[in-house]
Structures are given as structure tokens and as C-alpha cells.
């Protein structure tokens, strides 16, 4: 039997990402976000949703750029900490021993410890209620070469032990079930 539940955001798991922002070292900040996703392939576009009262909100809105830094099991403590502490009171990079490095296209920093850094330029901001959605074009992706299979050239993100957020808790990924299309693949 199923119960009716109050309407809410029950689409889980989600990536738990660190979004970096700021055009100068003094302005650099990190915010943990799970309301993040892909919205278009061509051009490559994604979104983040941020509460207007968050410290990073004003920085992102002013500069119209941010970087989505995917996180790992190893980065779990820093990811959580950056989500519950304000950048108005803490230098999150310094407090969590994370390394800000220069991005290739945008002015905000990437997180060096992240396996993937997705550089984004904001195209539109939509006010939705508790959160505003920043719709952005992906202008560059930086991939940690240690996760690139030298034989196939494939990026093996699973080897980075990605961190996900599930209804108030963090988890790493489970067991491999199959690749996209495996259910209809012809047997050899």
C-alpha cells in the first residue's frame, strides 16, 4: 500500500557538488549544492538552484559565472562543511584545505581536488520561490587525467568514488548494474 505524502522534492539521489564562485581571491567562495543538473546537450547547459540569502548567491549573480566541482567520498567532510558554514564568516578553501586553481575560461576558481570541474557562464536567472535557478552554458570542462583510461580514452568517473546526496544524507555509489543500453544490447 502507498501513502500520500506531502508534495516535495523527492528526486534522489543527486550529486553533491561544490560550486565555486568569485572573480578575485578575496571574493572566492564555495557553496555545497544538490539542486544541480543537466538541461541541454547542444549547447551543453546545466543549472544550479540557490537561495537568495546564501552568501554565494550575490557573488554568482554579480559575476554571472560559476564552476560545478564534482565531489568524491574523500571530499565528503569538506562538502558537508561548506554547505553549513557561510563564506561571509569563513574562507572555505582555507578551512577545508581545498586548493583554488585558475579555471581555463571563467574567472572563478576550480577546486583542484575535484575529479571534474565544469566551468559555467550564466545565461538566465529564474526566480522560483525559495530558490532561484541559474541556467548556464558549459564553456569548459576540466578532467583529472588520473581518471582517464589511457587505452580507451574514456573518462572513468566511477573510479573517483563520487559523492551523492540522498534525502538529507551523503553516500558513495553502489554496485555496477549495466551501461546505458545494456537492456537491449544484442548478445554476441
Protein Blocks (a to p, Z undefined) as FASTA:
>chain_A
ZZddddddfbdcdddddddedjbfklgccdddfbdcdfbfbdcdddddddfkbmklmmmm
mnopacdddddfklmmmmmmmmmccfklbcfklmnopacdddfkbmbdcdfklmbdcddd
dfbdcdfbjbccdddddfbdcddfklpcfklopacfklnopaddeehiacdddddfbdeh
klmgccZZ
